[in-house]
Amino acid sequence: MTALTDPALAHRAIENLIARYAELVDDGDFTGLGDLLAHATFTGSGEPVSGREAIERRFRDTVILYPDGTPRTQHVTTNTAIDLDGRTATARSYVTVLQAAPGLPLQTIAAGRYHDRFEHTEGQWHFTERRVRITLLGDLTHHLHQAKRGTTKPPA
């Protein structure tokens, strides 16, 4: 059995991709994030961007990193529902973003939904699309460069 022919393995592989996204953002590893989404289109609050370099640049231009190299966030992804259809899949999940920036208490800064698409090629599942819809906003001034300038549209 493989992650293509065994639904349980496919679900686990896709869940791991969703978890990896959160880890990379929280680690401030935007190069790794570009690699993870290399075959994908990412849609946050701005225009959709596609491919490794454009996605990496979007996060570098948008997210504030602190001296430890991270945005001081934890993305908590829950309520994941995955639908398989042969070599493609879709997933929906909730996201809650926590942040503890220097001098600030731990707080929730955003919550919303991820809508993802995946494809299985060359023996692996990978993202083909991530759409982020943030519906609840907290204080983003310590997370996003735009928020410091007066706009509060989150990328992730």
Disulfide bonds with the S-S distance in Angstrom:
none
